[in-house]
Structure formats: C-alpha cells, structure tokens
Amino acid sequence: ADGTTEKALALQIARKVVARLERQGGRAILTRSRDIGVPLASRAALANAKGADFFISIHLNSMPEGTRRRFEGVETYFLSADATDESAFAVAARENADRLAGEPGPDADDPVSGILEDLGRAEALAASSKLAYDIHERVVAATGAPDRGVKQAPFYVLAGARMAAVLVEVGFLTHPAEGRRLATPAYQEKIAAAIADGIARWRAAGQTAP
C-alpha cells in the first residue's frame, strides 16, 4: 500500500485508537494488523468470539469524479434494515460491495435479508445508537469537520455483531482538502483521541455489552 489508500489510512487511524484505549486502561483487538483482506462477516465474528463490549468499523468515505469538491465531513452509522436516506443507503452499498472474492453477502434479491435476525436483542441496538452519537459528537468537535449526522443503514460488516456496533466514516478521502488532512498523523491523532473519548463517555453512562 502507498499509505494514502482508504484501507491504509483506516488501519493507521485504527492503530492510534487502540493506543489511546490502552492508555485509558482498556484492551482493544484489531481485526487486521497489516495490509490483508479480512472477510466482512469475520470481523464481527472475531468480536463475538472475544466477548468484546463494542465493535467499531473505521472507514474513509469517497465520491466519484465531478462531485468530490462538494462532499466532506463525518458521518457515523449503526445498523438498521432500512437506510436513513438515499445517501446512507449508497454508503452502505459501497461498503457491502467491499467483499473478498467468494465471500458470501446479502441475498441479491433482498440486500437486507437476515439483518433483522442479526440485530439481536433490543439492548444491542440501543447501545449502538448511544455509542454512535457519543463518538460522532466527539469526532466532529475535535476535527471541526462538517457534521453529516448519525444515520442508520444495512451494513453487512455490522450485521453479525452481538454487541454495540458502529461504523464511522471519518471523512472524505476524495475531497481535496479533507483528503490531505486525513493523510496527516496529527489529524489522525485528533480522530483517534475523539473516538476514544466517545467510547469513554459511552462507558461512563453505564453502557455495557447486552
């Protein structure tokens, strides 16, 4: 990887989040520690197997040529069978398409098939919503990035998680200015610190795994 791809930058930020959480006395596990492909379903499965209290998927957003200068900012998601809006559905569709060759995905005729079953108990969904808002508010405040809101969408990577699970789109790699910021260690540290602070706030409110 050249260090500027979405997966490379996401891993850099994730490592910084882990370091922050460990300094807070927590323990975090990365679903990948190097540039390898990990099946989407396997990521939540690992969190389940380890008995994790929460699951966070970190991503960098993108837009096609011609619209890139118009889209920047942070948006955070938790799982739902229905997307908040067309934009949220489009983001989920892009992320759901990022599967390894041969990896099974949602049924082609019903892209949200089975997700309701995987939502688990109502407590997990409520905890996910709270975690999403706690993280999102801290990231927006710390970075000054445009606030694109907390949304719901049918993300395949979140569907199997049996605990609070959120997906954070920390910015648009395709936006000229924001893309440059996202590649800098200082900005990545801001994001990582904010995510860790959001988790700490969530924990302080008494949130635990269902």
NUDRENVEX-978750 format. One record per residue (C-alpha): residue number from 1; residue in three letters; x, y, z. Coordinates in steps of 0.25 Angstrom, whole numbers, plus 5000, padded with zeros to 4 digits. Layout:
N
i->NUM | aa->Ala | east->X | north->Y | up->Z .
...
This chain:
210
i->1 | aa->Ala | east->5000 | north->5000 | up->5000 .
i->2 | aa->Asp | east->5005 | north->5014 | up->4997 .
i->3 | aa->Gly | east->5000 | north->5020 | up->5010 .
i->4 | aa->Thr | east->4989 | north->5028 | up->5004 .
i->5 | aa->Thr | east->4979 | north->5017 | up->5001 .
i->6 | aa->Glu | east->4966 | north->5016 | up->5009 .
i->7 | aa->Lys | east->4970 | north->5003 | up->5015 .
i->8 | aa->Ala | east->4984 | north->5008 | up->5019 .
i->9 | aa->Leu | east->4979 | north->5021 | up->5025 .
i->10 | aa->Ala | east->4968 | north->5014 | up->5032 .
i->11 | aa->Leu | east->4978 | north->5004 | up->5038 .
i->12 | aa->Gln | east->4987 | north->5016 | up->5043 .
i->13 | aa->Ile | east->4975 | north->5022 | up->5050 .
i->14 | aa->Ala | east->4971 | north->5009 | up->5056 .
i->15 | aa->Arg | east->4984 | north->5007 | up->5062 .
i->16 | aa->Lys | east->4984 | north->5020 | up->5068 .
i->17 | aa->Val | east->4970 | north->5017 | up->5074 .
i->18 | aa->Val | east->4976 | north->5005 | up->5080 .
i->19 | aa->Ala | east->4988 | north->5012 | up->5086 .
i->20 | aa->Arg | east->4978 | north->5022 | up->5092 .
i->21 | aa->Leu | east->4969 | north->5012 | up->5098 .
i->22 | aa->Glu | east->4981 | north->5004 | up->5104 .
i->23 | aa->Arg | east->4986 | north->5017 | up->5111 .
i->24 | aa->Gln | east->4972 | north->5018 | up->5117 .
i->25 | aa->Gly | east->4974 | north->5004 | up->5123 .
i->26 | aa->Gly | east->4965 | north->4997 | up->5112 .
i->27 | aa->Arg | east->4969 | north->4986 | up->5103 .
i->28 | aa->Ala | east->4966 | north->4986 | up->5088 .
i->29 | aa->Ile | east->4967 | north->4976 | up->5077 .
i->30 | aa->Leu | east->4969 | north->4979 | up->5062 .
i->31 | aa->Thr | east->4962 | north->4971 | up->5052 .
i->32 | aa->Arg | east->4975 | north->4973 | up->5044 .
i->33 | aa->Ser | east->4989 | north->4978 | up->5048 .
i->34 | aa->Arg | east->4994 | north->4979 | up->5034 .
i->35 | aa->Asp | east->4990 | north->4980 | up->5019 .
i->36 | aa->Ile | east->4982 | north->4968 | up->5018 .
i->37 | aa->Gly | east->4968 | north->4965 | up->5014 .
i->38 | aa->Val | east->4958 | north->4961 | up->5025 .
i->39 | aa->Pro | east->4944 | north->4956 | up->5021 .
i->40 | aa->Leu | east->4934 | north->4965 | up->5025 .
i->41 | aa->Ala | east->4926 | north->4955 | up->5033 .
i->42 | aa->Ser | east->4939 | north->4950 | up->5040 .
i->43 | aa->Arg | east->4941 | north->4964 | up->5046 .
i->44 | aa->Ala | east->4929 | north->4964 | up->5055 .
i->45 | aa->Ala | east->4930 | north->4949 | up->5057 .
i->46 | aa->Leu | east->4944 | north->4952 | up->5064 .
i->47 | aa->Ala | east->4938 | north->4962 | up->5073 .
i->48 | aa->Asn | east->4927 | north->4952 | up->5077 .
i->49 | aa->Ala | east->4938 | north->4941 | up->5079 .
i->50 | aa->Lys | east->4946 | north->4950 | up->5088 .
i->51 | aa->Gly | east->4934 | north->4955 | up->5096 .
i->52 | aa->Ala | east->4936 | north->4969 | up->5092 .
i->53 | aa->Asp | east->4928 | north->4981 | up->5099 .
i->54 | aa->Phe | east->4927 | north->4988 | up->5086 .
i->55 | aa->Phe | east->4931 | north->4987 | up->5071 .
i->56 | aa->Ile | east->4936 | north->4999 | up->5063 .
i->57 | aa->Ser | east->4938 | north->4999 | up->5048 .
i->58 | aa->Ile | east->4946 | north->5011 | up->5043 .
i->59 | aa->His | east->4945 | north->5016 | up->5028 .
i->60 | aa->Leu | east->4948 | north->5027 | up->5019 .
i->61 | aa->Asn | east->4937 | north->5032 | up->5010 .
i->62 | aa->Ser | east->4938 | north->5035 | up->4995 .
i->63 | aa->Met | east->4931 | north->5041 | up->4984 .
i->64 | aa->Pro | east->4932 | north->5039 | up->4969 .
i->65 | aa->Glu | east->4940 | north->5049 | up->4960 .
i->66 | aa->Gly | east->4932 | north->5062 | up->4957 .
i->67 | aa->Thr | east->4925 | north->5063 | up->4971 .
i->68 | aa->Arg | east->4938 | north->5061 | up->4980 .
i->69 | aa->Arg | east->4939 | north->5076 | up->4984 .
i->70 | aa->Arg | east->4924 | north->5076 | up->4989 .
i->71 | aa->Phe | east->4925 | north->5065 | up->4999 .
i->72 | aa->Glu | east->4933 | north->5066 | up->5012 .
i->73 | aa->Gly | east->4931 | north->5063 | up->5027 .
i->74 | aa->Val | east->4928 | north->5052 | up->5037 .
i->75 | aa->Glu | east->4916 | north->5042 | up->5038 .
i->76 | aa->Thr | east->4914 | north->5031 | up->5047 .
i->77 | aa->Tyr | east->4905 | north->5019 | up->5046 .
i->78 | aa->Phe | east->4898 | north->5008 | up->5053 .
i->79 | aa->Leu | east->4891 | north->4996 | up->5048 .
i->80 | aa->Ser | east->4877 | north->4996 | up->5042 .
i->81 | aa->Ala | east->4870 | north->4989 | up->5032 .
i->82 | aa->Asp | east->4865 | north->5002 | up->5026 .
i->83 | aa->Ala | east->4875 | north->5013 | up->5022 .
i->84 | aa->Thr | east->4872 | north->5027 | up->5028 .
i->85 | aa->Asp | east->4873 | north->5033 | up->5014 .
i->86 | aa->Glu | east->4878 | north->5031 | up->5000 .
i->87 | aa->Ser | east->4892 | north->5035 | up->5003 .
i->88 | aa->Ala | east->4892 | north->5026 | up->5015 .
i->89 | aa->Phe | east->4888 | north->5014 | up->5006 .
i->90 | aa->Ala | east->4898 | north->5018 | up->4996 .
i->91 | aa->Val | east->4909 | north->5018 | up->5006 .
i->92 | aa->Ala | east->4905 | north->5004 | up->5011 .
i->93 | aa->Ala | east->4904 | north->4999 | up->4997 .
i->94 | aa->Arg | east->4918 | north->5003 | up->4995 .
i->95 | aa->Glu | east->4923 | north->4997 | up->5008 .
i->96 | aa->Asn | east->4915 | north->4984 | up->5006 .
i->97 | aa->Ala | east->4922 | north->4982 | up->4992 .
i->98 | aa->Asp | east->4935 | north->4982 | up->4998 .
i->99 | aa->Arg | east->4936 | north->4967 | up->5000 .
i->100 | aa->Leu | east->4947 | north->4957 | up->4997 .
i->101 | aa->Ala | east->4945 | north->4949 | up->4985 .
i->102 | aa->Gly | east->4936 | north->4937 | up->4988 .
i->103 | aa->Glu | east->4931 | north->4943 | up->5001 .
i->104 | aa->Pro | east->4916 | north->4942 | up->5003 .
i->105 | aa->Gly | east->4908 | north->4954 | up->5004 .
i->106 | aa->Pro | east->4893 | north->4958 | up->5006 .
i->107 | aa->Asp | east->4884 | north->4952 | up->4996 .
i->108 | aa->Ala | east->4884 | north->4959 | up->4983 .
i->109 | aa->Asp | east->4869 | north->4960 | up->4983 .
i->110 | aa->Asp | east->4868 | north->4965 | up->4997 .
i->111 | aa->Pro | east->4880 | north->4972 | up->5001 .
i->112 | aa->Val | east->4876 | north->4973 | up->5015 .
i->113 | aa->Ser | east->4872 | north->4959 | up->5016 .
i->114 | aa->Gly | east->4875 | north->4953 | up->5030 .
i->115 | aa->Ile | east->4880 | north->4966 | up->5036 .
i->116 | aa->Leu | east->4867 | north->4967 | up->5045 .
i->117 | aa->Glu | east->4871 | north->4954 | up->5051 .
i->118 | aa->Asp | east->4885 | north->4958 | up->5053 .
i->119 | aa->Leu | east->4881 | north->4971 | up->5061 .
i->120 | aa->Gly | east->4880 | north->4962 | up->5073 .
i->121 | aa->Arg | east->4873 | north->4968 | up->5085 .
i->122 | aa->Ala | east->4867 | north->4982 | up->5086 .
i->123 | aa->Glu | east->4878 | north->4986 | up->5096 .
i->124 | aa->Ala | east->4889 | north->4984 | up->5086 .
i->125 | aa->Leu | east->4882 | north->4993 | up->5076 .
i->126 | aa->Ala | east->4880 | north->5004 | up->5087 .
i->127 | aa->Ala | east->4895 | north->5003 | up->5092 .
i->128 | aa->Ser | east->4899 | north->5004 | up->5077 .
i->129 | aa->Ser | east->4891 | north->5017 | up->5076 .
i->130 | aa->Lys | east->4897 | north->5023 | up->5088 .
i->131 | aa->Leu | east->4911 | north->5019 | up->5084 .
i->132 | aa->Ala | east->4909 | north->5025 | up->5070 .
i->133 | aa->Tyr | east->4905 | north->5038 | up->5076 .
i->134 | aa->Asp | east->4916 | north->5039 | up->5087 .
i->135 | aa->Ile | east->4927 | north->5036 | up->5076 .
i->136 | aa->His | east->4921 | north->5045 | up->5066 .
i->137 | aa->Glu | east->4919 | north->5057 | up->5074 .
i->138 | aa->Arg | east->4934 | north->5056 | up->5079 .
i->139 | aa->Val | east->4940 | north->5054 | up->5065 .
i->140 | aa->Val | east->4932 | north->5066 | up->5060 .
i->141 | aa->Ala | east->4936 | north->5075 | up->5071 .
i->142 | aa->Ala | east->4951 | north->5071 | up->5071 .
i->143 | aa->Thr | east->4953 | north->5072 | up->5056 .
i->144 | aa->Gly | east->4944 | north->5083 | up->5052 .
i->145 | aa->Ala | east->4939 | north->5075 | up->5040 .
i->146 | aa->Pro | east->4925 | north->5077 | up->5035 .
i->147 | aa->Asp | east->4915 | north->5069 | up->5043 .
i->148 | aa->Arg | east->4908 | north->5060 | up->5033 .
i->149 | aa->Gly | east->4900 | north->5053 | up->5044 .
i->150 | aa->Val | east->4897 | north->5040 | up->5051 .
i->151 | aa->Lys | east->4890 | north->5031 | up->5042 .
i->152 | aa->Gln | east->4885 | north->5016 | up->5041 .
i->153 | aa->Ala | east->4887 | north->5007 | up->5029 .
i->154 | aa->Pro | east->4888 | north->4992 | up->5026 .
i->155 | aa->Phe | east->4903 | north->4990 | up->5027 .
i->156 | aa->Tyr | east->4908 | north->4975 | up->5025 .
i->157 | aa->Val | east->4920 | north->4977 | up->5034 .
i->158 | aa->Leu | east->4911 | north->4981 | up->5046 .
i->159 | aa->Ala | east->4900 | north->4971 | up->5044 .
i->160 | aa->Gly | east->4906 | north->4959 | up->5052 .
i->161 | aa->Ala | east->4911 | north->4967 | up->5064 .
i->162 | aa->Arg | east->4905 | north->4963 | up->5077 .
i->163 | aa->Met | east->4909 | north->4976 | up->5084 .
i->164 | aa->Ala | east->4909 | north->4991 | up->5082 .
i->165 | aa->Ala | east->4914 | north->4993 | up->5067 .
i->166 | aa->Val | east->4916 | north->5005 | up->5059 .
i->167 | aa->Leu | east->4923 | north->5009 | up->5046 .
i->168 | aa->Val | east->4930 | north->5023 | up->5046 .
i->169 | aa->Glu | east->4933 | north->5030 | up->5033 .
i->170 | aa->Val | east->4943 | north->5039 | up->5038 .
i->171 | aa->Gly | east->4944 | north->5048 | up->5025 .
i->172 | aa->Phe | east->4944 | north->5048 | up->5010 .
i->173 | aa->Leu | east->4958 | north->5044 | up->5004 .
i->174 | aa->Thr | east->4953 | north->5049 | up->4991 .
i->175 | aa->His | east->4951 | north->5063 | up->4996 .
i->176 | aa->Pro | east->4964 | north->5071 | up->4992 .
i->177 | aa->Ala | east->4966 | north->5078 | up->5006 .
i->178 | aa->Glu | east->4960 | north->5067 | up->5015 .
i->179 | aa->Gly | east->4967 | north->5056 | up->5008 .
i->180 | aa->Arg | east->4980 | north->5063 | up->5010 .
i->181 | aa->Arg | east->4977 | north->5065 | up->5025 .
i->182 | aa->Leu | east->4973 | north->5050 | up->5027 .
i->183 | aa->Ala | east->4987 | north->5046 | up->5022 .
i->184 | aa->Thr | east->4994 | north->5054 | up->5033 .
i->185 | aa->Pro | east->4998 | north->5047 | up->5046 .
i->186 | aa->Ala | east->4993 | north->5060 | up->5054 .
i->187 | aa->Tyr | east->4979 | north->5059 | up->5048 .
i->188 | aa->Gln | east->4978 | north->5044 | up->5050 .
i->189 | aa->Glu | east->4982 | north->5046 | up->5065 .
i->190 | aa->Lys | east->4971 | north->5056 | up->5066 .
i->191 | aa->Ile | east->4961 | north->5046 | up->5061 .
i->192 | aa->Ala | east->4967 | north->5035 | up->5069 .
i->193 | aa->Ala | east->4966 | north->5043 | up->5082 .
i->194 | aa->Ala | east->4952 | north->5047 | up->5079 .
i->195 | aa->Ile | east->4947 | north->5033 | up->5077 .
i->196 | aa->Ala | east->4954 | north->5028 | up->5090 .
i->197 | aa->Asp | east->4947 | north->5040 | up->5097 .
i->198 | aa->Gly | east->4934 | north->5036 | up->5091 .
i->199 | aa->Ile | east->4936 | north->5022 | up->5096 .
i->200 | aa->Ala | east->4939 | north->5027 | up->5110 .
i->201 | aa->Arg | east->4927 | north->5035 | up->5110 .
i->202 | aa->Trp | east->4919 | north->5023 | up->5106 .
i->203 | aa->Arg | east->4925 | north->5015 | up->5117 .
i->204 | aa->Ala | east->4923 | north->5026 | up->5127 .
i->205 | aa->Ala | east->4908 | north->5026 | up->5124 .
i->206 | aa->Gly | east->4908 | north->5011 | up->5129 .
i->207 | aa->Gln | east->4907 | north->5005 | up->5115 .
i->208 | aa->Thr | east->4911 | north->4990 | up->5115 .
i->209 | aa->Ala | east->4910 | north->4979 | up->5105 .
i->210 | aa->Pro | east->4896 | north->4973 | up->5105 .
